[in-house]
């Protein structure tokens, strides 16, 4: 497994002591990717269940897909908030 820590400057681009929250970014990225994978899988299973005529199972899979997309959206908000924070720090300097 490759460690991305080698590619991230813990002190930020300017070398200041207010670096990005790398742990939170990794956690949010992991959550976003997992939620996106869950949404895709649930959608595919909903299509399969619908094709088999199992409307109840298809409905459950669609609901699971929507919930996964909500988790994806929440994780992306964390990532985007980190980007906005970094831009604000750059503007202040």
Secondary structure in CASP SS format (residue, H / E / C, confidence):
PFRMAT SS
TARGET T0000
AUTHOR 0000-0000-0000
METHOD secondary structure of the structure
MODEL  1
X C 1.00
X C 1.00
X C 1.00
X H 1.00
X H 1.00
X H 1.00
X H 1.00
X C 1.00
X C 1.00
X C 1.00
X C 1.00
X C 1.00
X C 1.00
X C 1.00
X C 1.00
X C 1.00
X C 1.00
X C 1.00
X C 1.00
X C 1.00
X C 1.00
X H 1.00
X H 1.00
X H 1.00
X H 1.00
X H 1.00
X H 1.00
X H 1.00
X H 1.00
X H 1.00
X H 1.00
X H 1.00
X H 1.00
X H 1.00
X H 1.00
X H 1.00
X H 1.00
X H 1.00
X H 1.00
X H 1.00
X H 1.00
X H 1.00
X H 1.00
X H 1.00
X H 1.00
X H 1.00
X H 1.00
X H 1.00
X H 1.00
X H 1.00
X H 1.00
X C 1.00
X C 1.00
X C 1.00
X H 1.00
X H 1.00
X H 1.00
X H 1.00
X H 1.00
X H 1.00
X H 1.00
X H 1.00
X H 1.00
X H 1.00
X H 1.00
X H 1.00
X H 1.00
X H 1.00
X H 1.00
X H 1.00
X H 1.00
X H 1.00
X H 1.00
X H 1.00
X H 1.00
X H 1.00
X H 1.00
X H 1.00
X H 1.00
X H 1.00
X H 1.00
X H 1.00
X H 1.00
X H 1.00
X H 1.00
X H 1.00
X H 1.00
X H 1.00
X H 1.00
X H 1.00
X H 1.00
X H 1.00
X C 1.00
END
